[in-house]
């Protein structure tokens, strides 16, 4: 086996050797979707950016106080869910195509 180079101890290099070059992109896209969901969840719980910044989770959290106008909750929730599901679909499609 050839020497992979000076950066062979990095996790990315090990993942590329195990999965091959095709397996890294779907994994990265899936991690991107997961990070969107985690950031929105943390912002909803109040651990995100402060209120002048607009984050989807923060918009949902602020909107839940005004349930007279339900679209204040529905719109950012729909955008968050559709983005995460779309990224998941792209990841599946990348995994299927060889």
C-alpha positions as CSV (number, residue, x, y, z in Angstrom):
1,X,0.0,0.0,0.0
2,X,1.3,3.4,-0.9
3,X,2.0,6.1,1.7
4,X,-1.1,8.5,1.7
5,X,1.1,11.5,2.6
6,X,1.8,13.8,5.5
7,X,-1.9,14.3,6.3
8,X,-2.8,10.7,6.7
9,X,-3.7,11.1,10.4
10,X,-6.6,13.4,9.7
11,X,-10.2,11.9,9.9
12,X,-11.1,13.2,6.4
13,X,-8.2,11.3,4.9
14,X,-9.2,8.1,6.7
15,X,-12.9,8.6,5.6
16,X,-11.8,9.1,2.0
17,X,-9.7,5.9,2.0
18,X,-12.5,3.9,3.5
19,X,-15.5,5.3,1.5
20,X,-13.7,6.2,-1.7
21,X,-14.1,9.6,-3.3
22,X,-17.8,9.0,-4.1
23,X,-18.8,8.3,-0.5
24,X,-17.6,11.6,1.0
25,X,-19.9,14.0,-0.7
26,X,-23.2,12.4,0.3
27,X,-21.9,12.2,3.9
28,X,-21.0,15.9,3.8
29,X,-24.4,16.8,2.4
30,X,-26.1,14.7,5.1
31,X,-24.0,16.4,7.8
32,X,-25.1,19.8,6.4
33,X,-28.7,19.0,6.8
34,X,-28.1,17.7,10.3
35,X,-26.3,20.9,11.2
36,X,-29.2,23.0,10.0
37,X,-31.5,21.0,12.2
38,X,-29.2,21.3,15.3
39,X,-28.7,25.0,14.8
40,X,-32.5,25.6,14.5
41,X,-33.2,23.5,17.5
42,X,-30.6,25.3,19.7
43,X,-31.9,28.7,18.5
44,X,-35.5,27.6,19.4
45,X,-34.3,26.7,22.9
46,X,-32.6,30.1,23.3
47,X,-29.0,29.0,22.9
48,X,-28.5,30.6,19.4
49,X,-27.7,34.1,18.2
50,X,-29.3,36.9,20.1
51,X,-32.7,38.3,18.8
52,X,-31.5,40.9,16.3
53,X,-30.2,38.0,14.2
54,X,-32.8,36.0,12.4
55,X,-32.5,32.3,12.7
56,X,-35.3,29.8,11.8
57,X,-35.5,28.3,15.2
58,X,-35.5,31.8,16.8
59,X,-38.3,32.8,14.4
60,X,-40.4,29.8,15.5
61,X,-39.7,30.5,19.2
62,X,-40.8,34.2,18.8
63,X,-43.8,33.2,16.8
64,X,-45.1,30.7,19.4
65,X,-45.9,33.7,21.6
66,X,-48.3,35.1,19.0
67,X,-50.6,32.1,18.3
68,X,-53.3,34.4,17.0
69,X,-51.2,34.6,13.9
70,X,-50.2,30.9,13.3
71,X,-48.3,31.7,10.1
72,X,-45.5,33.2,12.3
73,X,-44.8,29.6,13.4
74,X,-45.8,27.8,10.2
75,X,-43.7,29.7,7.8
76,X,-40.2,29.2,9.4
77,X,-41.1,25.7,10.5
78,X,-42.1,24.8,6.9
79,X,-38.9,26.3,5.5
80,X,-36.8,24.5,8.1
81,X,-38.4,21.1,7.5
82,X,-38.4,21.4,3.7
83,X,-34.8,22.5,3.6
84,X,-33.7,19.6,5.8
85,X,-35.8,17.1,3.8
86,X,-34.5,18.5,0.5
87,X,-30.9,18.2,1.7
88,X,-31.6,14.6,2.8
89,X,-33.1,13.8,-0.6
90,X,-30.0,15.2,-2.3
91,X,-27.8,13.1,-0.1
92,X,-29.7,9.9,-0.9
93,X,-29.6,10.7,-4.7
94,X,-25.8,11.3,-4.4
95,X,-25.4,8.0,-2.6
96,X,-27.4,6.1,-5.3
97,X,-25.6,7.5,-8.3
98,X,-22.3,5.8,-8.9
